[in-house]
Structures are given as C-alpha cells and as structure tokens.
Amino acid sequence: TETIMDLLREYLNAIGVKNLGELLKLQTHSLESIINQVASILDFSIIEKQSLLEMDILQERYERVLALLRERLFAIRIAQNVKFVPEDPSLN
C-alpha cells in the first residue's frame, strides 16, 4: 500500500526536487500535520484546497490527498512519455 510519504517522495522526484531533507523531517509529524503540509505546499487548486479544509474526517482528507497526488503523478508520467517534435508536427 502506498503511503502519503511514498507518493510525496515520488511526486517530488518526478518534478525534479532533489533535496528531500525537508521531506524526511515531515515524517516525524502527525498524520494530520503531514496531510495539511502536503495540501498547502502542492499545486492543488484553490477549490481542491478549500475542499480539503472542509473535510472534518481525517481519513477522508487523507484519501483525497492521496488521490490528488496520484492524479498529479499520472499526469506527469503521461507528459514524460509525450514526445514533441516541432520540426514535424505530423510525428506527434
């Protein structure tokens, strides 16, 4: 089972963040603190962030943050597999 820390590490690596020292410090925090930190630092939309703030049940918030991280990782993987050849658009 993927944890929020696993997904966060993978996401940060995928976007090119090399210094994961702060991530290691985050591991010592409570789950609620980790969820809140992840939600605040990632590129979630205002609507997504507001939706997370309105969730009273920690498990629901956790699952939603995991889903958002998975969506971002999926989009990154797709983008990495797309090859753009500007000289010949017919190859795209």
C-alpha positions as CSV (number, residue, x, y, z in Angstrom):
1,T,0.0,0.0,0.0
2,E,1.3,3.4,-0.9
3,T,1.6,5.9,1.9
4,I,1.3,9.6,1.6
5,M,5.1,9.9,2.1
6,D,5.8,7.4,-0.7
7,L,3.6,9.3,-3.1
8,L,5.0,12.7,-2.0
9,R,8.6,11.4,-2.5
10,E,7.7,10.1,-5.9
11,Y,6.0,13.3,-6.9
12,L,8.9,15.5,-5.7
13,N,11.4,13.3,-7.6
14,A,9.2,13.5,-10.7
15,I,9.1,17.3,-10.7
16,G,12.9,17.4,-10.1
17,V,13.2,18.2,-6.4
18,K,16.5,16.7,-5.4
19,N,16.9,17.9,-1.8
20,L,14.4,15.8,0.1
21,G,15.8,16.8,3.6
22,E,12.6,18.7,4.5
23,L,10.6,15.6,3.5
24,L,12.5,13.5,6.0
25,K,11.6,16.0,8.8
26,L,8.0,15.8,7.8
27,Q,8.0,12.0,8.5
28,T,8.2,12.8,12.3
29,H,4.9,14.8,12.3
30,S,1.4,13.5,13.0
31,L,-0.6,12.2,10.1
32,E,-2.9,15.3,10.3
33,S,0.1,17.6,10.2
34,I,1.6,15.8,7.2
35,I,-1.8,15.9,5.3
36,N,-2.1,19.7,6.0
37,Q,1.5,20.3,5.0
38,V,1.2,18.4,1.7
39,A,-2.1,20.1,0.9
40,S,-0.6,23.5,1.5
41,I,2.7,23.1,-0.5
42,L,1.5,21.3,-3.6
43,D,-0.1,22.8,-6.7
44,F,-3.6,21.9,-5.8
45,S,-6.3,24.4,-7.0
46,I,-7.9,26.7,-4.5
47,I,-11.1,24.7,-4.9
48,E,-9.3,21.5,-4.0
49,K,-7.6,23.1,-1.0
50,Q,-10.8,24.5,0.2
51,S,-12.5,21.1,-0.2
52,L,-9.7,19.6,1.9
53,L,-10.1,22.2,4.6
54,E,-13.8,21.5,4.8
55,M,-13.3,17.7,5.4
56,D,-13.8,17.0,9.1
57,I,-12.9,13.4,9.0
58,L,-9.1,12.9,8.8
59,Q,-9.3,9.6,6.9
60,E,-11.4,11.2,4.2
61,R,-8.9,14.1,3.9
62,Y,-6.0,11.6,3.8
63,E,-7.7,9.6,1.0
64,R,-8.4,12.7,-1.0
65,V,-4.8,14.0,-0.7
66,L,-3.6,10.5,-1.9
67,A,-6.0,10.7,-4.8
68,L,-4.8,14.2,-5.8
69,L,-1.1,13.1,-5.6
70,R,-1.9,10.0,-7.7
71,E,-3.6,12.3,-10.3
72,R,-0.6,14.6,-10.4
73,L,1.8,11.7,-10.8
74,F,-0.3,10.2,-13.6
75,A,-0.3,13.5,-15.5
76,I,3.5,13.8,-15.0
77,R,4.1,10.3,-16.3
78,I,1.9,10.9,-19.4
79,A,3.7,14.2,-20.1
80,Q,7.1,12.5,-19.8
81,N,6.0,9.9,-22.4
82,V,4.8,12.5,-24.9
83,K,7.4,13.4,-27.5
84,F,7.1,16.8,-29.2
85,V,8.9,17.3,-32.5
86,P,8.3,20.9,-33.5
87,E,10.0,20.5,-36.9
88,D,7.4,17.9,-38.0
89,P,4.1,18.1,-36.2
90,S,2.8,15.1,-38.1
91,L,5.0,13.0,-35.8
92,N,3.1,14.0,-32.7
